[in-house]
Structures are given as structure tokens and as C-alpha cells.
Amino acid sequence: MLLLKRGVKVIYQFLIDENWNNRTYRKIPEQTNTGVGNVNNIFNGLKQEGYLFQLTKQVYKIDKKQKLLDQWIIEYEKHLKPILVIGTFRFLHKDNVYNQKDIPLIKGKTIWGGTPAGDLLTHYLRS
């Protein structure tokens, strides 16, 4: 099955929203950052593997969804996950590590994640 990086992105959309496979060949690439030719190849591959069948001229349905999801997980691990970079983050000033609660937060610009976010919700951490 043709499930390289771009295929993994497209099939993910098909798995989370069953109406996605009925969007136009122009709309799917816009949303998934793929080429129109790739979408055609993905559709053909899904049809050949028995995951996608045509109900009418313009309506397709995903079949064997659990099996497709299992295959998607394997392909995601192989092709897409290794190239995803989340990033590394740090405080602008080293001293802020010790006084996180005193840092002014700018709505829409400051985002807490991980341990500091958990502490803001639970007040469980002690410094």
C-alpha cells in the first residue's frame, strides 16, 4: 500500500472524518499539504487494498476501518513520526525557572505545557 508521509496525512483525515474521502481532489491536498497526484495514488491504493469502495460516481466509503487504522499506525511510526519535530523550549531568563509563578503571562502568546501547566491546574508542585 502506498502510505508514505503524505499518504499517512491524508488517510488520517479519512479515519477521523468519514466524509473526508468525498471531498474534491482539489480540497484534500489543500487541507493535508499534498499534491493532487498523490491524492489520486492514495485513492487508487486504498481501492486496490479493499479499504475504499465506490457507492456512486462521487461517493466513496471506507471499509475495514479498524484494519486500515492498524496499518496506518504502522506506517505513521515508519514514515511520519521520525520527521516530526516538536522542538525544545527554554525560559528567556535562567532565573525564571525558580519563579515561574511570577512570570507575567501574555494572553494568546504565552503557553504553558507539561509540568508547569499541570501545576497551574492542580497547585500540587512545591518549590
C-alpha positions as CSV (number, residue, x, y, z in Angstrom):
1,M,0.0,0.0,0.0
2,L,1.2,3.5,-0.8
3,L,1.3,5.0,2.6
4,L,4.3,7.3,2.6
5,K,4.4,10.6,4.6
6,R,1.8,12.3,2.5
7,G,-0.5,9.2,2.4
8,V,-0.4,8.9,6.1
9,K,-1.6,12.5,6.5
10,V,-4.5,12.0,4.0
11,I,-5.6,8.7,5.4
12,Y,-5.6,10.2,8.9
13,Q,-8.2,12.6,7.8
14,F,-10.2,9.8,6.2
15,L,-10.1,7.9,9.5
16,I,-11.2,10.8,11.7
17,D,-13.9,12.0,9.4
18,E,-15.6,9.6,7.0
19,N,-16.9,12.4,4.8
20,W,-13.3,13.5,4.0
21,N,-12.9,10.8,1.3
22,N,-15.8,12.5,-0.5
23,R,-14.1,15.9,-0.8
24,T,-12.8,17.0,-4.1
25,Y,-9.3,16.1,-5.3
26,R,-8.5,19.8,-5.0
27,K,-9.8,20.3,-1.5
28,I,-8.0,17.3,0.1
29,P,-4.5,18.5,-0.9
30,E,-5.2,22.0,0.4
31,Q,-6.0,20.6,3.8
32,T,-3.3,18.0,4.0
33,N,-0.4,19.7,2.2
34,T,-0.2,17.1,-0.5
35,G,-0.3,17.1,-4.3
36,V,-3.3,16.3,-6.4
37,G,-1.4,13.4,-8.0
38,N,-0.7,12.0,-4.5
39,V,-4.4,12.0,-3.7
40,N,-5.2,10.1,-6.8
41,N,-2.5,7.5,-6.0
42,I,-3.8,7.2,-2.4
43,F,-7.3,6.6,-3.6
44,N,-6.2,4.0,-6.1
45,G,-4.1,2.3,-3.4
46,L,-7.0,2.2,-1.0
47,K,-9.3,0.8,-3.6
48,Q,-6.8,-1.9,-4.6
49,E,-6.3,-2.9,-0.9
50,G,-10.1,-3.1,-0.4
51,Y,-10.3,-0.2,2.1
52,L,-12.2,2.2,-0.2
53,F,-15.2,1.3,-2.4
54,Q,-17.3,3.5,-4.6
55,L,-21.0,3.8,-3.8
56,T,-21.9,6.2,-6.6
57,K,-19.9,8.2,-9.1
58,Q,-18.8,10.7,-6.4
59,V,-19.4,8.9,-3.2
60,Y,-16.8,6.6,-1.6
61,K,-16.9,4.7,1.7
62,I,-14.1,3.4,3.9
63,D,-14.4,-0.3,4.6
64,K,-12.4,-2.4,7.1
65,K,-11.7,0.8,9.1
66,Q,-10.1,-1.0,12.1
67,K,-7.7,-2.8,9.8
68,L,-6.9,0.4,8.0
69,L,-6.2,2.1,11.3
70,D,-3.9,-0.7,12.3
71,Q,-2.0,-0.3,9.0
72,W,-2.0,3.5,9.4
73,I,-0.4,3.2,12.9
74,I,2.5,1.1,11.5
75,E,3.0,3.5,8.6
76,Y,2.9,6.5,10.8
77,E,5.6,5.1,13.0
78,K,7.8,4.3,10.0
79,H,7.3,7.4,7.7
80,L,5.8,10.4,9.5
81,K,6.7,10.3,13.2
82,P,10.5,10.3,12.6
83,I,10.4,13.6,10.7
84,L,8.1,15.4,13.1
85,V,10.0,17.9,15.3
86,I,8.2,19.2,18.3
87,G,11.0,21.5,19.4
88,T,12.9,22.4,22.5
89,F,11.9,25.3,24.7
90,R,13.5,27.2,27.5
91,F,13.0,30.3,29.6
92,L,14.3,33.6,28.2
93,H,15.9,34.2,31.6
94,K,17.5,31.4,33.6
95,D,16.2,32.8,36.9
96,N,12.6,32.3,35.7
97,V,13.0,28.5,36.3
98,Y,12.7,29.3,40.0
99,N,10.0,31.9,39.9
100,Q,7.6,30.5,37.2
101,K,4.5,31.7,39.1
102,D,5.7,35.3,39.0
103,I,6.2,35.4,35.2
104,P,3.6,37.7,33.5
105,L,1.5,35.7,31.0
106,I,0.5,37.3,27.8
107,K,-2.9,36.1,26.7
108,G,-2.6,34.3,23.3
109,K,1.2,34.4,23.3
110,T,2.3,32.6,26.5
111,I,1.5,28.9,26.5
112,W,2.4,26.5,29.4
113,G,2.7,22.8,28.8
114,G,3.9,19.8,30.8
115,T,4.7,20.2,34.5
116,P,4.1,24.0,34.8
117,A,0.7,23.6,33.2
118,G,-0.2,20.8,35.5
119,D,0.8,22.8,38.5
120,L,-1.4,25.8,37.4
121,L,-4.3,23.4,37.3
122,T,-3.6,21.3,40.5
123,H,-1.3,23.5,42.6
124,Y,0.4,20.3,43.6
125,L,4.0,21.2,42.9
126,R,6.1,22.8,45.6
127,S,9.1,24.9,45.0
